[in-house]
Amino acid sequence: MSIFPCTPLSDEQMAARAAPGRDPRVRRCPLRKIAEFAGFTLVELLVVVAILALLVAALLPVLSRLRASSERAREIAAARDLVGAWTQYALDANGAVLPGYKSGLPAYDAQRNPIAEQTIGVAAHRWPWRLAPYLGHDFNALYVGEHERVLRELETSDYSNYLYQTSAFPSFGLNSVWVGGDESFGGFNSAFLGLFGKFYVTRISEISRPAQLVVFASARGQEASPGGDVGPVTEGYFRIRSPFFDTRTWAAQYSDEDPASWGNLSRRNMGEIVTGFADGHAEARSPEAMDDMTLWSNGATTKAWTLTPGGG
């Protein structure tokens, strides 16, 4: 029995429907025509879908690694540009390096308007707006990834907040305690300097190991909520801290939930920290490799070196 429910034609019907060039014996069953030109079966479609799913699953990790590698390369280039701007600042200042964190210093936006008059005064104490002229106020070298988009939006929608966020959460933090000085950690304080000696670099000529001295590195911080509570972790922070000061300052292990646990350093680049050094080069290093005071302090002599009275 045929699976096509078409009634056979009689000889008379075939003769009546015959046309030049056509075999009258050919049955014109519409259902047969549909069946002959039908697509894949359900089983074949399922097989194709399964194969595509396997290919996508295999490609996703590769694409993810390629993207991460591209982002890391971009951040290394940005760190290199940032150290270049830091060096140019010192050259224009007759060898004096950029102060890390200090009140009372002027800072201006791209229109030469004082930062302190347009937003919270502490924004002018931080280094980003003092270095901005050496970047042509082009913050691509200072803010990478998501921060770029956020800052572009704030610049046109909330300028005061834009100035503050720019100062507080650059993608790279400065090793301000040991390079340039940080008044929150004894910098520029005559009593503290009298006790410990001049422990931070203030001039390019003082740097004895420029290829080993950390200036900038990938950073992260936490924004404070309106109620004063600690907010979520955010990529970017203006200051990075060394593993030791006068005592150990880092936790035993790096914590993704607590930026302060590892000096506000961020291992966002495939598990590594992009670091810019005083000689102008930049590279990615593991968090464990950064646990070495000879990378942080020009005067450090051992990995676990600490600051002691008398400058030791």
N, C-alpha and C positions, 0 to 999 in steps of 0.2 A: 504494500500500500504506500502510495506516495505521501510524503509529509507536506506536500504543497497542495492545498485543497482547490485545485483548478479543474474544472470539468473539461474532458477531452473534446476537441472540436471534430465535427463530422467532415467528410470530404467536401460536402457542399459549402460548409462554413469556411473551410480553408480556402476553397476556390474563390468565394466571395471576398475574402479578406486579402487575397494575394495581391501583391504589388510588384511592379517591375524591379528585378534585382533582389527580390526577397523570396526565400524558400517558404512556401505556404505551409509546410509541415512544422515549422518552428512555432512552438506554443508561446504565447505572449502572456505569461503569468506574472503579474506585478510582484507577488510575494517571492517568487524565485529570483527576480531581478534584485530585490532588496537583500536577499540572503547571499547572492553571489558577490555583492559589493560591500558587505558588512565589514566593520573594523575588527579590532582585537576582541577576543573573548574575555570574559571576566577574569579567568585564571591568568591569561597573558597580561592583562592590565595590572593585576596584583603583583605579578613577578617583576614587571617594569618598575612599579612603585617601590618595591622592596630593594631593587638594585639601586635606584636613585637615592633612597634613604641611606643605604650603606655608603654610597659615594659622598653624600653630604656629610655624614658622620666622620668619614675619613679626612675630608678636606677642612672641616671647621677648625680642628687644632692647628693645622698648618697655617690657615689664614690668620688665626689668632696670634700665632707666634710671629708671623710676618708683620702684622700690625704693631705688636708690642716692640719688635725690633726697630721698626720705623720710628716709633715714638721715642724710643731710647736714643736713637741716632740724632733725632731732632733736639732732644734735651741736652745731649752732649754738645751739640753745636751752639745752643743757646747759652750754656755755661761758659763756653769758650769766649763768646761775644761779651758776656757779662764781665769776665775777668779782664778782657781787653779794655772795656770802659773803665773798670776800676784802676787799671794801670795808667790810662790816659789822665784820669783825675789826679793821680799822684804826680805825673809829669808836669801838669799845669800848676800844681801846688808846690813846686820846687822839691818834690820828693816826699812830701807828707801824705800818708795814706788816708783814705776816707774814714772819718770817725764812725764807729759802729752804732752807738746809741748815746746821744748827748743832747741835752736841752740847751736852749739859747742860740742854736745855730739857725741861720735863715734857710728856708726851703720854699721854692716857688713852683707853680704849675707852668704849663706851656705858654700861658699868656703873661707870665711874670707877676702873677698875683700871689701874695703870701699864703702858703698853705694853712698856717695857724689861724688865719682870719676867716677861713672858709669851712673849716671842719674842726674836729677835736684837736686840741693843741698838741697832744702826744704824737700825732701823725708826722709832725715836723721834726720830732726827735729822732725818728728812724731814718735809715740810710736811703731807701728807695728814691725819694724825691730829690735828694741831694745828688744822686747818681744819674737821675733822669736826663739832664742836659747832655750827658756823654753817650746817651743812647738815642739822642735826637727825639726824646720823648716818645720813641717807638718801643713799646713794652713787649714786643715779640720775644726779646731776649730775656725778659724778666718774668713773664707770665706765659706759661705754656699749658696746653690741654684745655680743660673746662674753664679755667680762670680767664682765658682770653675772651671767651664768649660772654661770661658774666660781666667782666669789666666794660666791654663794649656797650652792653645794655645799660649799665649803671651810668656811664659817661653822659648819656643823653637823657636818662630818666631821673637820676638822683645824684647830682654832681658832688655834693658834700660827702655822701656815702662812698662814692667812687674814689675820692681822694683818700678817705680813711682806709678802705679795703685795699687800695694800692699799696699803702704804707705797711699794712699789717700782714697781708697774706701773699707776698710774692712766692713764686714757685720755688725759689732758692733762698735759703737762709744764709746769713753772714756769720762767720766765726768771729763775732764782734768782741768777745771777752779777751781773745788773744791777738786779734788783728784790728787795729784802729781804736780799741778801747770801748768799754761799755759801762756807763755810770751806774747801772743796776748791779754790777759785780766789781765794784771798787775802782773802776776807771775814772780818771780825772779827779780822784779824791785824794787830797794831799795827805791826810792821816793814814789812809790805807796804803798809799804808795810809800809813805815813810816806814811802814811796818814791813811790807813785802818787797819793796823796791819796784822799779819799773818793769813789770812783768809782761806787758803787751807791746807789740810792734806799732810804732807811730810813723816810721819812715821806711821807704823801700830799701834804703841802704843798710838797714839793720837786719834784714832777712838773710840768714846764713844758708838756708836750704830751700830756695824758692820752689824747686821741683817737688818738694815734700810738704810744703806748708799749705794746709787747707784754707781757702778763702771763702768759697761758696759751696753749698751742697744741696741736693734735693731735700726739701723740708715739708713738714706737716704740722698742724696745730689744732687747737680746739677753740671754737667761737663761744663766747659767753652768752648765755641766754638772757633775756630781759630781766629775769628774776635774780640773776647773778650766778645761777647754776652753770656747771660745765656743759657746753653744747657738744654737738657731734664732731667727730674728727673731720678735718678739712685738709686737703692737699695744699700746702703752702704755709710758710711762716717766716717772719723776717729775721729770726735769730736761731742759730744752731748751737748746741752746748757740747763741750768736750766730755769724755768719759770720767775725767778727774778735774777737780779744782784744788781746793785744799784737802778735800776728801773725795771718795768715789761718788759720782753723781748719777751714773747710769745704773739701771736695774741689772740683774743677772742675765736676763734674756730680753731680746727685742719683743715688744708687744704691739700688735696691730691696733689694739683698742686704746692704748695710752701713748701718745706722742712723746711725752716727757720721759718715758722709760728709756729711750735711747737718744736723748738730746735733741728731740724734734726732727731727727733724720727720717727720711722716707725711702723705703725700698720699693717704690712703685714701678721702677724700671726693671721688669723681669727679675725681681728679687734683689736688685742691686741699687746702689746709691750713686747718682751722677755727681761728681765732685770736680770743682775747678780749683786749680792750684796757682800759687803766686807767680810761677814762671809763664803762665798763660795757657797751659795745656789743661784738658779736661778728660776724664775717663770715668767708667762705671766700676764701683768696687762693692764687694759684699759688706754687709753690716759688720761682720766679725773683723774684717780688715780695717775698719774705721776705729776699732777699739785699741787705739795706740796713740799715746800722748805726743809722740815725736811728730805726728802729722798735724797736731793742733797748736802746739806751743813752740815758738822759735827757740826757747830755752830748755825744752824738755830733753832729757838724756836717756830715759827709759820709757817703756810702754805704760808703766803704772806710775809715772812721775807725778808728784803733787807740788802745789805751791806752798812754800814754807817761809816763815819770817826771815828776813834778810835776803830774800830773792833766791833762795835755794830751790 
